[in-house]
Structures are given as structure tokens and as C-alpha cells.
Amino acid sequence: MFLTTVNLAKAKSKTVLVQMMSAAGTGYFFNTKRNRLTEKMVMRKHDPIVGKHVLFFEKRKIRSI
């Protein structure tokens, strides 16, 4: 009887943790989850440093969840 090693492929996660950076240039950011197969995220949310709603752009991927 022969024993062989079998390499099983890891399952890819469906979600990704990303960093959202304020477009106002204040340096304020937050982390959120998004679907792995969708395009880069853009959302409008409150920036507490400026004190009003601004656009937040996806800056970088942090890790897969």
C-alpha cells in the first residue's frame, strides 16, 4: 500500500476587510467589509474631523475574512 500526500486547495473567502479613507484629506479612516468579487468601494459617510458628510474611497485591502 502506497501513501501519497495530496495538496488540497484552500477555499477563498467571500469577503475582504478594506480600509476606507476620507476624501477631505483629514486622515480619518475606518475599516469595513465588502464582497470579494465587487469593484472598489466608494461611500458617503460622516467625517467627524470636518464635521460633515464626505466621500470615502477604498484605500487598501487589509485581509481576507
All heavy atoms as TSV, in Angstrom:
chain	resi	resn	atom	element	x	y	z
A	1	MET	N	N	0.841	-1.178	0.000
A	1	MET	CA	C	0.000	0.000	0.000
A	1	MET	C	C	0.888	1.244	0.000
A	1	MET	O	O	1.793	1.375	0.788
A	1	MET	CB	C	-0.883	-0.007	1.245
A	1	MET	CG	C	-1.852	1.100	1.268
A	1	MET	SD	S	-3.196	0.748	2.349
A	1	MET	CE	C	-2.763	1.680	3.767
A	2	PHE	N	N	0.602	2.159	-0.931
A	2	PHE	CA	C	1.400	3.377	-1.053
A	2	PHE	C	C	0.650	4.550	-0.450
A	2	PHE	O	O	-0.535	4.737	-0.699
A	2	PHE	CB	C	1.698	3.672	-2.524
A	2	PHE	CG	C	2.534	2.608	-3.169
A	2	PHE	CD1	C	1.971	1.664	-3.998
A	2	PHE	CD2	C	3.910	2.562	-2.937
A	2	PHE	CE1	C	2.732	0.682	-4.590
A	2	PHE	CE2	C	4.685	1.587	-3.521
A	2	PHE	CZ	C	4.107	0.639	-4.357
A	3	LEU	N	N	1.363	5.340	0.326
A	3	LEU	CA	C	0.781	6.559	0.899
A	3	LEU	C	C	1.344	7.763	0.150
A	3	LEU	O	O	2.551	7.911	0.011
A	3	LEU	CB	C	1.120	6.683	2.380
A	3	LEU	CG	C	0.552	5.577	3.272
A	3	LEU	CD1	C	1.048	5.756	4.692
A	3	LEU	CD2	C	-0.965	5.622	3.253
A	4	THR	N	N	0.459	8.597	-0.333
A	4	THR	CA	C	0.891	9.796	-1.040
A	4	THR	C	C	0.271	11.016	-0.379
A	4	THR	O	O	-0.789	10.924	0.248
A	4	THR	CB	C	0.467	9.765	-2.518
A	4	THR	OG1	O	-0.960	9.668	-2.577
A	4	THR	CG2	C	1.081	8.593	-3.237
A	5	THR	N	N	0.933	12.128	-0.525
A	5	THR	CA	C	0.377	13.361	0.016
A	5	THR	C	C	-0.458	14.039	-1.060
A	5	THR	O	O	-0.096	14.061	-2.236
A	5	THR	CB	C	1.494	14.328	0.458
A	5	THR	OG1	O	2.309	14.614	-0.656
A	5	THR	CG2	C	2.320	13.716	1.571
A	6	VAL	N	N	-1.574	14.544	-0.647
A	6	VAL	CA	C	-2.485	15.218	-1.565
A	6	VAL	C	C	-2.583	16.682	-1.135
A	6	VAL	O	O	-2.878	16.978	0.012
A	6	VAL	CB	C	-3.882	14.562	-1.537
A	6	VAL	CG1	C	-4.834	15.311	-2.438
A	6	VAL	CG2	C	-3.788	13.109	-1.934
A	7	ASN	N	N	-2.303	17.572	-2.050
A	7	ASN	CA	C	-2.437	19.002	-1.756
A	7	ASN	C	C	-3.847	19.444	-2.085
A	7	ASN	O	O	-4.260	19.427	-3.243
A	7	ASN	CB	C	-1.434	19.816	-2.571
A	7	ASN	CG	C	-0.022	19.563	-2.123
A	7	ASN	OD1	O	0.198	19.199	-0.984
A	7	ASN	ND2	N	0.922	19.749	-3.019
A	8	LEU	N	N	-4.570	19.834	-1.062
A	8	LEU	CA	C	-5.928	20.324	-1.262
A	8	LEU	C	C	-5.889	21.845	-1.349
A	8	LEU	O	O	-5.206	22.506	-0.576
A	8	LEU	CB	C	-6.824	19.893	-0.104
A	8	LEU	CG	C	-6.986	18.382	0.084
A	8	LEU	CD1	C	-7.808	18.088	1.326
A	8	LEU	CD2	C	-7.636	17.770	-1.140
A	9	ALA	N	N	-6.616	22.395	-2.286
A	9	ALA	CA	C	-6.655	23.842	-2.450
A	9	ALA	C	C	-7.465	24.471	-1.327
A	9	ALA	O	O	-8.496	23.939	-0.909
A	9	ALA	CB	C	-7.273	24.192	-3.799
A	10	LYS	N	N	-6.981	25.599	-0.833
A	10	LYS	CA	C	-7.712	26.318	0.207
A	10	LYS	C	C	-8.903	27.027	-0.425
A	10	LYS	O	O	-8.814	27.546	-1.544
A	10	LYS	CB	C	-6.823	27.362	0.869
A	10	LYS	CG	C	-5.772	26.781	1.774
A	10	LYS	CD	C	-5.052	27.908	2.473
A	10	LYS	CE	C	-3.994	27.372	3.393
A	10	LYS	NZ	N	-3.267	28.459	4.066
A	11	ALA	N	N	-9.983	27.072	0.304
A	11	ALA	CA	C	-11.161	27.782	-0.178
A	11	ALA	C	C	-10.928	29.283	-0.024
A	11	ALA	O	O	-10.406	29.739	0.988
A	11	ALA	CB	C	-12.387	27.364	0.613
A	12	LYS	N	N	-11.286	30.066	-1.036
A	12	LYS	CA	C	-11.123	31.513	-0.957
A	12	LYS	C	C	-12.306	32.102	-0.206
A	12	LYS	O	O	-13.444	31.662	-0.350
A	12	LYS	CB	C	-11.033	32.122	-2.351
A	12	LYS	CG	C	-9.760	31.768	-3.054
A	12	LYS	CD	C	-9.595	32.580	-4.308
A	12	LYS	CE	C	-8.268	32.258	-4.948
A	12	LYS	NZ	N	-8.042	33.052	-6.137
A	13	SER	N	N	-12.022	33.098	0.596
A	13	SER	CA	C	-13.085	33.725	1.370
A	13	SER	C	C	-13.954	34.592	0.459
A	13	SER	O	O	-13.512	35.058	-0.591
A	13	SER	CB	C	-12.501	34.584	2.485
A	13	SER	OG	O	-11.788	35.657	1.933
A	14	LYS	N	N	-15.174	34.843	0.886
A	14	LYS	CA	C	-16.109	35.630	0.089
A	14	LYS	C	C	-16.037	37.113	0.408
A	14	LYS	O	O	-16.452	37.943	-0.382
A	14	LYS	CB	C	-17.534	35.130	0.315
A	14	LYS	CG	C	-17.769	33.761	-0.252
A	14	LYS	CD	C	-19.201	33.334	-0.091
A	14	LYS	CE	C	-19.406	31.958	-0.684
A	14	LYS	NZ	N	-20.783	31.500	-0.537
A	15	THR	N	N	-15.506	37.455	1.581
A	15	THR	CA	C	-15.439	38.859	1.975
A	15	THR	C	C	-13.999	39.297	2.223
A	15	THR	O	O	-13.134	38.485	2.520
A	15	THR	CB	C	-16.269	39.114	3.251
A	15	THR	OG1	O	-15.794	38.254	4.281
A	15	THR	CG2	C	-17.735	38.875	3.006
A	16	VAL	N	N	-13.794	40.607	2.110
A	16	VAL	CA	C	-12.482	41.207	2.296
A	16	VAL	C	C	-12.630	42.393	3.241
A	16	VAL	O	O	-13.594	43.160	3.140
A	16	VAL	CB	C	-11.916	41.693	0.936
A	16	VAL	CG1	C	-10.614	42.426	1.127
A	16	VAL	CG2	C	-11.728	40.537	-0.003
A	17	LEU	N	N	-11.693	42.558	4.163
A	17	LEU	CA	C	-11.667	43.707	5.050
A	17	LEU	C	C	-10.843	44.798	4.376
A	17	LEU	O	O	-9.692	44.568	3.996
A	17	LEU	CB	C	-11.041	43.329	6.389
A	17	LEU	CG	C	-11.103	44.358	7.498
A	17	LEU	CD1	C	-12.551	44.572	7.925
A	17	LEU	CD2	C	-10.273	43.909	8.676
A	18	VAL	N	N	-11.443	45.988	4.174
A	18	VAL	CA	C	-10.772	47.079	3.467
A	18	VAL	C	C	-10.758	48.337	4.318
A	18	VAL	O	O	-11.587	48.518	5.210
A	18	VAL	CB	C	-11.449	47.385	2.110
A	18	VAL	CG1	C	-11.297	46.238	1.147
A	18	VAL	CG2	C	-12.902	47.738	2.289
A	19	GLN	N	N	-9.791	49.221	4.035
A	19	GLN	CA	C	-9.672	50.490	4.734
A	19	GLN	C	C	-10.269	51.581	3.859
A	19	GLN	O	O	-9.905	51.732	2.695
A	19	GLN	CB	C	-8.204	50.792	5.009
A	19	GLN	CG	C	-7.986	52.039	5.826
A	19	GLN	CD	C	-6.516	52.318	6.049
A	19	GLN	OE1	O	-5.738	52.308	5.108
A	19	GLN	NE2	N	-6.155	52.547	7.289
A	20	MET	N	N	-11.197	52.363	4.424
A	20	MET	CA	C	-11.845	53.462	3.724
A	20	MET	C	C	-11.252	54.776	4.222
A	20	MET	O	O	-11.240	55.041	5.421
A	20	MET	CB	C	-13.350	53.449	3.980
A	20	MET	CG	C	-14.042	52.161	3.604
A	20	MET	SD	S	-14.049	51.839	1.858
A	20	MET	CE	C	-15.237	53.024	1.297
A	21	MET	N	N	-10.729	55.599	3.292
A	21	MET	CA	C	-10.060	56.855	3.636
A	21	MET	C	C	-10.914	58.036	3.196
A	21	MET	O	O	-11.488	58.030	2.109
A	21	MET	CB	C	-8.699	56.904	2.941
A	21	MET	CG	C	-7.880	58.132	3.249
A	21	MET	SD	S	-7.344	58.262	4.945
A	21	MET	CE	C	-6.007	57.094	4.960
A	22	SER	N	N	-10.971	59.067	4.036
A	22	SER	CA	C	-11.760	60.259	3.758
A	22	SER	C	C	-11.171	61.046	2.593
A	22	SER	O	O	-9.953	61.237	2.500
A	22	SER	CB	C	-11.799	61.150	4.998
A	22	SER	OG	O	-12.430	62.373	4.707
A	23	ALA	N	N	-12.045	61.532	1.714
A	23	ALA	CA	C	-11.611	62.336	0.570
A	23	ALA	C	C	-11.339	63.782	0.976
A	23	ALA	O	O	-10.774	64.538	0.200
A	23	ALA	CB	C	-12.667	62.297	-0.527
A	24	ALA	N	N	-11.708	64.158	2.208
A	24	ALA	CA	C	-11.491	65.526	2.670
A	24	ALA	C	C	-10.030	65.786	3.016
A	24	ALA	O	O	-9.638	66.927	3.238
A	24	ALA	CB	C	-12.376	65.801	3.886
A	25	GLY	N	N	-9.218	64.739	3.087
A	25	GLY	CA	C	-7.795	64.906	3.374
A	25	GLY	C	C	-7.477	65.066	4.847
A	25	GLY	O	O	-6.413	65.575	5.194
A	26	THR	N	N	-8.384	64.649	5.715
A	26	THR	CA	C	-8.166	64.789	7.155
A	26	THR	C	C	-7.358	63.645	7.744
A	26	THR	O	O	-6.892	63.735	8.864
A	26	THR	CB	C	-9.513	64.860	7.893
A	26	THR	OG1	O	-10.250	63.662	7.606
A	26	THR	CG2	C	-10.322	66.054	7.460
A	27	GLY	N	N	-7.234	62.536	6.993
A	27	GLY	CA	C	-6.536	61.370	7.515
A	27	GLY	C	C	-7.449	60.425	8.265
A	27	GLY	O	O	-7.008	59.387	8.756
A	28	TYR	N	N	-8.740	60.775	8.372
A	28	TYR	CA	C	-9.699	59.911	9.059
A	28	TYR	C	C	-10.018	58.710	8.179
A	28	TYR	O	O	-10.217	58.836	6.976
A	28	TYR	CB	C	-10.983	60.691	9.373
A	28	TYR	CG	C	-12.006	59.882	10.123
A	28	TYR	CD1	C	-11.856	59.613	11.472
A	28	TYR	CD2	C	-13.123	59.375	9.479
A	28	TYR	CE1	C	-12.791	58.861	12.160
A	28	TYR	CE2	C	-14.065	58.631	10.153
A	28	TYR	CZ	C	-13.883	58.373	11.499
A	28	TYR	OH	O	-14.806	57.618	12.171
A	29	PHE	N	N	-10.041	57.522	8.787
A	29	PHE	CA	C	-10.375	56.307	8.054
A	29	PHE	C	C	-11.135	55.357	8.953
A	29	PHE	O	O	-11.165	55.519	10.178
A	29	PHE	CB	C	-9.102	55.628	7.509
A	29	PHE	CG	C	-8.216	55.053	8.579
A	29	PHE	CD1	C	-8.361	53.741	8.987
A	29	PHE	CD2	C	-7.240	55.831	9.173
A	29	PHE	CE1	C	-7.551	53.204	9.975
A	29	PHE	CE2	C	-6.420	55.310	10.153
A	29	PHE	CZ	C	-6.580	53.985	10.551
A	30	PHE	N	N	-11.774	54.369	8.344
A	30	PHE	CA	C	-12.421	53.278	9.070
A	30	PHE	C	C	-12.309	52.026	8.232
A	30	PHE	O	O	-12.026	52.076	7.040
A	30	PHE	CB	C	-13.883	53.615	9.413
A	30	PHE	CG	C	-14.785	53.732	8.221
A	30	PHE	CD1	C	-15.525	52.646	7.787
A	30	PHE	CD2	C	-14.885	54.926	7.526
A	30	PHE	CE1	C	-16.347	52.744	6.684
A	30	PHE	CE2	C	-15.707	55.042	6.422
A	30	PHE	CZ	C	-16.438	53.947	6.010
A	31	ASN	N	N	-12.491	50.893	8.881
A	31	ASN	CA	C	-12.408	49.605	8.205
A	31	ASN	C	C	-13.810	49.043	8.016
A	31	ASN	O	O	-14.670	49.193	8.884
A	31	ASN	CB	C	-11.579	48.622	9.021
A	31	ASN	CG	C	-10.176	49.117	9.250
A	31	ASN	OD1	O	-9.628	49.829	8.426
A	31	ASN	ND2	N	-9.593	48.755	10.366
A	32	THR	N	N	-14.031	48.392	6.883
A	32	THR	CA	C	-15.329	47.783	6.602
A	32	THR	C	C	-15.139	46.539	5.745
A	32	THR	O	O	-14.071	46.328	5.184
A	32	THR	CB	C	-16.264	48.799	5.899
A	32	THR	OG1	O	-17.560	48.240	5.790
A	32	THR	CG2	C	-15.754	49.154	4.524
A	33	LYS	N	N	-16.181	45.737	5.667
A	33	LYS	CA	C	-16.145	44.526	4.851
A	33	LYS	C	C	-16.841	44.778	3.527
A	33	LYS	O	O	-17.784	45.556	3.456
A	33	LYS	CB	C	-16.880	43.374	5.555
A	33	LYS	CG	C	-16.198	42.877	6.793
A	33	LYS	CD	C	-16.825	41.600	7.308
A	33	LYS	CE	C	-18.278	41.788	7.676
A	33	LYS	NZ	N	-18.860	40.611	8.318
A	34	ARG	N	N	-16.352	44.102	2.481
A	34	ARG	CA	C	-17.041	44.133	1.195
A	34	ARG	C	C	-16.895	42.770	0.536
A	34	ARG	O	O	-16.018	41.980	0.885
A	34	ARG	CB	C	-16.508	45.239	0.291
A	34	ARG	CG	C	-15.157	44.948	-0.313
A	34	ARG	CD	C	-14.891	45.865	-1.490
A	34	ARG	NE	N	-13.517	45.822	-1.904
A	34	ARG	CZ	C	-13.004	44.940	-2.758
A	34	ARG	NH1	N	-13.782	44.000	-3.268
A	34	ARG	NH2	N	-11.733	44.958	-3.091
A	35	ASN	N	N	-17.762	42.518	-0.431
A	35	ASN	CA	C	-17.725	41.279	-1.184
A	35	ASN	C	C	-16.428	41.237	-1.997
A	35	ASN	O	O	-16.004	42.237	-2.567
A	35	ASN	CB	C	-18.942	41.199	-2.107
A	35	ASN	CG	C	-19.135	39.832	-2.682
A	35	ASN	OD1	O	-18.198	39.038	-2.745
A	35	ASN	ND2	N	-20.349	39.538	-3.107
A	36	ARG	N	N	-15.807	40.093	-2.063
A	36	ARG	CA	C	-14.512	39.945	-2.716
A	36	ARG	C	C	-14.567	40.197	-4.222
A	36	ARG	O	O	-13.620	40.700	-4.816
A	36	ARG	CB	C	-13.992	38.524	-2.452
A	36	ARG	CG	C	-12.592	38.291	-2.858
A	36	ARG	CD	C	-12.189	36.879	-2.440
A	36	ARG	NE	N	-11.062	36.461	-3.226
A	36	ARG	CZ	C	-11.128	35.958	-4.452
A	36	ARG	NH1	N	-12.288	35.802	-5.023
A	36	ARG	NH2	N	-10.051	35.623	-5.100
A	37	LEU	N	N	-15.682	39.886	-4.848
A	37	LEU	CA	C	-15.785	39.971	-6.300
A	37	LEU	C	C	-16.287	41.313	-6.813
A	37	LEU	O	O	-16.291	41.546	-8.018
A	37	LEU	CB	C	-16.694	38.852	-6.813
A	37	LEU	CG	C	-16.223	37.431	-6.477
A	37	LEU	CD1	C	-17.246	36.420	-6.943
A	37	LEU	CD2	C	-14.866	37.154	-7.086
A	38	THR	N	N	-16.700	42.213	-5.929
A	38	THR	CA	C	-17.213	43.511	-6.370
A	38	THR	C	C	-16.068	44.481	-6.635
A	38	THR	O	O	-14.925	44.239	-6.265
A	38	THR	CB	C	-18.162	44.129	-5.326
A	38	THR	OG1	O	-17.450	44.270	-4.095
A	38	THR	CG2	C	-19.386	43.270	-5.121
A	39	GLU	N	N	-16.398	45.602	-7.267
A	39	GLU	CA	C	-15.398	46.630	-7.549
A	39	GLU	C	C	-15.058	47.397	-6.269
A	39	GLU	O	O	-15.699	47.216	-5.235
A	39	GLU	CB	C	-15.930	47.589	-8.610
A	39	GLU	CG	C	-16.165	46.923	-9.950
A	39	GLU	CD	C	-16.730	47.888	-10.966
A	39	GLU	OE1	O	-16.879	49.077	-10.635
A	39	GLU	OE2	O	-17.011	47.445	-12.083
A	40	LYS	N	N	-14.072	48.300	-6.367
A	40	LYS	CA	C	-13.661	49.071	-5.200
A	40	LYS	C	C	-14.816	49.921	-4.706
A	40	LYS	O	O	-15.593	50.470	-5.487
A	40	LYS	CB	C	-12.463	49.950	-5.535
A	40	LYS	CG	C	-11.192	49.152	-5.691
A	40	LYS	CD	C	-10.001	50.053	-5.609
A	40	LYS	CE	C	-8.752	49.203	-5.543
A	40	LYS	NZ	N	-7.578	49.977	-5.202
A	41	MET	N	N	-14.887	50.069	-3.396
A	41	MET	CA	C	-15.999	50.723	-2.736
A	41	MET	C	C	-15.811	52.243	-2.651
A	41	MET	O	O	-14.702	52.721	-2.443
A	41	MET	CB	C	-16.074	50.185	-1.311
A	41	MET	CG	C	-17.389	49.802	-0.822
A	41	MET	SD	S	-17.145	49.104	0.822
A	41	MET	CE	C	-18.793	48.724	1.177
A	42	VAL	N	N	-16.912	52.984	-2.820
A	42	VAL	CA	C	-16.966	54.422	-2.565
A	42	VAL	C	C	-18.270	54.666	-1.825
A	42	VAL	O	O	-19.321	54.204	-2.257
A	42	VAL	CB	C	-16.948	55.244	-3.873
A	42	VAL	CG1	C	-17.089	56.720	-3.574
A	42	VAL	CG2	C	-15.688	54.970	-4.656
A	43	MET	N	N	-18.196	55.356	-0.689
A	43	MET	CA	C	-19.427	55.630	0.062
A	43	MET	C	C	-19.376	57.024	0.684
A	43	MET	O	O	-18.302	57.593	0.854
A	43	MET	CB	C	-19.678	54.570	1.139
A	43	MET	CG	C	-18.634	54.462	2.195
A	43	MET	SD	S	-19.025	53.363	3.579
A	43	MET	CE	C	-19.878	52.043	2.862
A	44	ARG	N	N	-20.544	57.545	0.990
A	44	ARG	CA	C	-20.670	58.856	1.619
A	44	ARG	C	C	-21.013	58.639	3.083
A	44	ARG	O	O	-22.002	57.987	3.395
A	44	ARG	CB	C	-21.773	59.646	0.925
A	44	ARG	CG	C	-21.896	61.060	1.381
A	44	ARG	CD	C	-22.863	61.803	0.478
A	44	ARG	NE	N	-23.049	63.158	0.933
A	44	ARG	CZ	C	-24.100	63.570	1.645
A	44	ARG	NH1	N	-25.053	62.729	1.951
A	44	ARG	NH2	N	-24.183	64.824	2.028
A	45	LYS	N	N	-20.172	59.183	3.954
A	45	LYS	CA	C	-20.350	58.973	5.383
A	45	LYS	C	C	-19.842	60.202	6.134
A	45	LYS	O	O	-19.128	61.027	5.579
A	45	LYS	CB	C	-19.571	57.719	5.799
A	45	LYS	CG	C	-20.050	57.079	7.060
A	45	LYS	CD	C	-19.447	55.714	7.238
A	45	LYS	CE	C	-19.880	55.183	8.588
A	45	LYS	NZ	N	-19.391	53.880	8.866
A	46	HIS	N	N	-20.165	60.305	7.412
A	46	HIS	CA	C	-19.799	61.454	8.221
A	46	HIS	C	C	-18.328	61.388	8.630
A	46	HIS	O	O	-17.849	60.380	9.132
A	46	HIS	CB	C	-20.683	61.505	9.473
A	46	HIS	CG	C	-20.459	62.719	10.296
A	46	HIS	ND1	N	-19.623	62.732	11.385
A	46	HIS	CD2	C	-20.932	63.978	10.186
A	46	HIS	CE1	C	-19.607	63.931	11.920
A	46	HIS	NE2	N	-20.402	64.711	11.210
A	47	ASP	N	N	-17.608	62.496	8.406
A	47	ASP	CA	C	-16.223	62.646	8.856
A	47	ASP	C	C	-16.235	63.553	10.086
A	47	ASP	O	O	-16.529	64.746	9.986
A	47	ASP	CB	C	-15.363	63.265	7.747
A	47	ASP	CG	C	-13.885	63.299	8.078
A	47	ASP	OD1	O	-13.532	63.156	9.269
A	47	ASP	OD2	O	-13.078	63.475	7.156
A	48	PRO	N	N	-15.920	63.026	11.277
A	48	PRO	CA	C	-16.027	63.826	12.500
A	48	PRO	C	C	-15.003	64.963	12.591
A	48	PRO	O	O	-15.226	65.927	13.312
A	48	PRO	CB	C	-15.815	62.805	13.614
A	48	PRO	CG	C	-15.102	61.674	12.980
A	48	PRO	CD	C	-15.525	61.655	11.547
A	49	ILE	N	N	-13.909	64.885	11.857
A	49	ILE	CA	C	-12.897	65.946	11.914
A	49	ILE	C	C	-13.384	67.188	11.167
A	49	ILE	O	O	-13.251	68.312	11.648
A	49	ILE	CB	C	-11.551	65.434	11.350
A	49	ILE	CG1	C	-11.056	64.277	12.218
A	49	ILE	CG2	C	-10.523	66.543	11.300
A	49	ILE	CD1	C	-9.849	63.559	11.689
A	50	VAL	N	N	-14.006	66.987	9.994
A	50	VAL	CA	C	-14.560	68.095	9.215
A	50	VAL	C	C	-15.927	68.487	9.773
A	50	VAL	O	O	-16.308	69.644	9.744
A	50	VAL	CB	C	-14.687	67.696	7.724
A	50	VAL	CG1	C	-15.314	68.807	6.911
A	50	VAL	CG2	C	-13.339	67.343	7.154
A	51	GLY	N	N	-16.671	67.495	10.249
A	51	GLY	CA	C	-17.993	67.754	10.809
A	51	GLY	C	C	-19.118	67.693	9.800
A	51	GLY	O	O	-20.183	68.260	10.022
A	52	LYS	N	N	-18.883	67.048	8.651
A	52	LYS	CA	C	-19.949	66.885	7.669
A	52	LYS	C	C	-19.728	65.606	6.860
A	52	LYS	O	O	-18.712	64.935	7.025
A	52	LYS	CB	C	-20.036	68.096	6.740
A	52	LYS	CG	C	-18.778	68.434	6.001
A	52	LYS	CD	C	-19.006	69.695	5.194
A	52	LYS	CE	C	-17.743	70.150	4.511
A	52	LYS	NZ	N	-17.945	71.368	3.740
A	53	HIS	N	N	-20.691	65.301	5.994
A	53	HIS	CA	C	-20.602	64.103	5.172
A	53	HIS	C	C	-19.642	64.334	4.011
A	53	HIS	O	O	-19.695	65.376	3.351
A	53	HIS	CB	C	-21.980	63.718	4.628
A	53	HIS	CG	C	-22.827	63.008	5.616
A	53	HIS	ND1	N	-23.532	63.660	6.601
A	53	HIS	CD2	C	-23.059	61.692	5.796
A	53	HIS	CE1	C	-24.173	62.774	7.330
A	53	HIS	NE2	N	-23.908	61.568	6.866
A	54	VAL	N	N	-18.766	63.368	3.792
A	54	VAL	CA	C	-17.804	63.416	2.681
A	54	VAL	C	C	-17.730	62.034	2.046
A	54	VAL	O	O	-18.243	61.057	2.597
A	54	VAL	CB	C	-16.395	63.855	3.148
A	54	VAL	CG1	C	-16.402	65.279	3.657
A	54	VAL	CG2	C	-15.845	62.909	4.177
A	55	LEU	N	N	-17.077	61.960	0.892
A	55	LEU	CA	C	-16.868	60.671	0.240
A	55	LEU	C	C	-15.708	59.932	0.898
A	55	LEU	O	O	-14.723	60.540	1.302
A	55	LEU	CB	C	-16.566	60.860	-1.244
A	55	LEU	CG	C	-17.725	61.249	-2.139
A	55	LEU	CD1	C	-17.219	61.476	-3.549
A	55	LEU	CD2	C	-18.799	60.193	-2.132
A	56	PHE	N	N	-15.843	58.631	0.983
A	56	PHE	CA	C	-14.781	57.764	1.466
A	56	PHE	C	C	-14.440	56.794	0.348
A	56	PHE	O	O	-15.318	56.168	-0.226
A	56	PHE	CB	C	-15.232	56.991	2.705
A	56	PHE	CG	C	-15.197	57.803	3.969
A	56	PHE	CD1	C	-16.245	58.633	4.296
A	56	PHE	CD2	C	-14.119	57.730	4.813
A	56	PHE	CE1	C	-16.224	59.388	5.451
A	56	PHE	CE2	C	-14.081	58.464	5.979
A	56	PHE	CZ	C	-15.134	59.298	6.300
A	57	PHE	N	N	-13.144	56.692	0.042
A	57	PHE	CA	C	-12.664	55.809	-1.004
A	57	PHE	C	C	-11.901	54.650	-0.393
A	57	PHE	O	O	-11.226	54.814	0.625
A	57	PHE	CB	C	-11.747	56.557	-1.977
A	57	PHE	CG	C	-12.449	57.616	-2.756
A	57	PHE	CD1	C	-12.372	58.948	-2.377
A	57	PHE	CD2	C	-13.201	57.284	-3.867
A	57	PHE	CE1	C	-13.019	59.935	-3.096
A	57	PHE	CE2	C	-13.855	58.262	-4.603
A	57	PHE	CZ	C	-13.764	59.578	-4.212
A	58	GLU	N	N	-11.994	53.496	-1.030
A	58	GLU	CA	C	-11.246	52.321	-0.583
A	58	GLU	C	C	-9.766	52.547	-0.848
A	58	GLU	O	O	-9.351	52.759	-1.979
A	58	GLU	CB	C	-11.737	51.083	-1.324
A	58	GLU	CG	C	-11.046	49.827	-0.899
A	58	GLU	CD	C	-11.556	48.610	-1.630
A	58	GLU	OE1	O	-12.743	48.578	-1.985
A	58	GLU	OE2	O	-10.744	47.698	-1.845
A	59	LYS	N	N	-8.973	52.524	0.209
A	59	LYS	CA	C	-7.544	52.778	0.055
A	59	LYS	C	C	-6.767	51.487	-0.163
A	59	LYS	O	O	-5.970	51.387	-1.075
A	59	LYS	CB	C	-7.004	53.506	1.286
A	59	LYS	CG	C	-5.546	53.862	1.169
A	59	LYS	CD	C	-5.067	54.622	2.367
A	59	LYS	CE	C	-3.584	54.935	2.213
A	59	LYS	NZ	N	-3.036	55.559	3.395
A	60	ARG	N	N	-7.001	50.491	0.693
A	60	ARG	CA	C	-6.238	49.249	0.566
A	60	ARG	C	C	-6.993	48.088	1.186
A	60	ARG	O	O	-7.856	48.270	2.024
A	60	ARG	CB	C	-4.870	49.370	1.199
A	60	ARG	CG	C	-4.895	49.526	2.702
A	60	ARG	CD	C	-3.504	49.766	3.243
A	60	ARG	NE	N	-3.535	49.868	4.688
A	60	ARG	CZ	C	-3.148	48.918	5.517
A	60	ARG	NH1	N	-2.686	47.788	5.063
A	60	ARG	NH2	N	-3.221	49.089	6.821
A	61	LYS	N	N	-6.618	46.904	0.764
A	61	LYS	CA	C	-7.173	45.674	1.324
A	61	LYS	C	C	-6.347	45.318	2.553
A	61	LYS	O	O	-5.121	45.305	2.513
A	61	LYS	CB	C	-7.078	44.565	0.276
A	61	LYS	CG	C	-7.537	43.217	0.752
A	61	LYS	CD	C	-7.369	42.206	-0.339
A	61	LYS	CE	C	-6.770	40.959	0.250
A	61	LYS	NZ	N	-6.566	39.896	-0.689
A	62	ILE	N	N	-7.022	45.033	3.658
A	62	ILE	CA	C	-6.321	44.689	4.887
A	62	ILE	C	C	-6.095	43.186	4.960
A	62	ILE	O	O	-4.970	42.721	5.128
A	62	ILE	CB	C	-7.088	45.196	6.116
A	62	ILE	CG1	C	-7.147	46.723	6.069
A	62	ILE	CG2	C	-6.435	44.735	7.396
A	62	ILE	CD1	C	-8.025	47.344	7.088
A	63	ARG	N	N	-7.178	42.412	4.819
A	63	ARG	CA	C	-7.051	40.951	4.821
A	63	ARG	C	C	-8.350	40.318	4.385
A	63	ARG	O	O	-9.391	40.951	4.356
A	63	ARG	CB	C	-6.645	40.423	6.196
A	63	ARG	CG	C	-7.718	40.566	7.254
A	63	ARG	CD	C	-7.223	40.062	8.594
A	63	ARG	NE	N	-8.259	40.235	9.573
A	63	ARG	CZ	C	-8.902	39.220	10.167
A	63	ARG	NH1	N	-8.597	37.986	9.864
A	63	ARG	NH2	N	-9.844	39.449	11.038
A	64	SER	N	N	-8.279	39.035	4.063
A	64	SER	CA	C	-9.473	38.271	3.731
A	64	SER	C	C	-10.106	37.756	5.006
A	64	SER	O	O	-9.411	37.418	5.963
A	64	SER	CB	C	-9.125	37.091	2.832
A	64	SER	OG	O	-8.614	37.545	1.625
A	65	ILE	N	N	-11.423	37.717	5.015
A	65	ILE	CA	C	-12.138	37.238	6.201
A	65	ILE	C	C	-12.782	35.901	5.893
A	65	ILE	O	O	-13.380	35.715	4.903
A	65	ILE	CB	C	-13.211	38.256	6.639
A	65	ILE	CG1	C	-12.527	39.550	7.005
A	65	ILE	CG2	C	-14.007	37.723	7.788
A	65	ILE	CD1	C	-13.471	40.642	7.384
